[in-house]
Amino acid sequence: MLLDIFLVALSTIANVLPSDLFSSDSVASVSGLSGTGAGLGTIVAFKLIGYLTDANQSLPTHSFDSIMIVAGLVPFIGMILVLILVRNNSATQQGLVRPL
């Protein structure tokens, strides 16, 4: 339950990051690029899930075990990457992104 709350909070933060980081005239472009990346990532994920499920059919465990483990780790890794990568840096000093 607590993990679900953190995942919902992370998805909310991820949706508003472009408006928090970039100036108002580039927010739409950044949001569009992130939406495109999400769409392409979904296509790749579906292909990988199908491949892994077929490959794991011969194992004595359930075929979705590895998929569920990776799916559980992806939001956590995303949160760690946001905490590491979103910082004030030289781009902030040049005025390319807004300060945090």
Secondary structure by P-SEA (a helix, b strand, c coil): caaaaaaaaaaaaaaaccccccccccaaaaaaaaaaaaaaaaaaaaaaaaaaaaaacccccccaaaaaaaaaaaaaaaaaaaaacccccccccccccccc
